[in-house]
Amino acid sequence: MANAVIIIILVLIVIFAVKNSVKHFKGEGGCCGGGGEPVTKRDIPNKTLEGPKLGEKSVSISGMHCDHCVMAVTKAINRIDGASAKVNLKQNRAVVSYDRPISDEAIKSAVEAEGFQVTQINEL
């Protein structure tokens, strides 16, 4: 009888863990500052540049797991004067458009301050 109770408890724990993992990867979990509220595409800020676009950089980023992560990276890059980011979770990268010279170090610092790692930056 005791073994059956233990097995039932373990099964319930596994079910709960799987359910929360699925929510996490859908961006609906409380991780990454989400507070349990799901993030939609319209929640992610869209910044327009003040001047004409001079170029774009592709930034490879590791550590993003959900739309909350995408929002955090987007906001971090958008805080840089003259930069506008479009972040793609599936590709683990951001395309940064800029209307004035932006150093790779400024982008890297902004992203890494949010707890993510920049693995590569290339001009497009």
Number of C-alpha atoms within 10 A of each C-alpha: 5 6 8 9 10 11 11 11 12 12 12 12 12 12 12 11 12 12 11 15 14 12 17 21 13 15 23 21 21 15 17 20 11 18 11 14 13 17 19 12 10 7 11 18 15 14 17 15 16 12 10 10 15 11 14 19 18 18 23 18 23 17 12 20 17 22 25 27 23 24 20 21 26 25 20 19 24 23 14 15 14 21 22 26 27 21 25 16 17 9 10 16 23 23 20 24 24 23 18 16 11 18 8 14 10 12 22 19 15 20 21 16 12 14 15 18 16 19 11 13 19 11 11 10
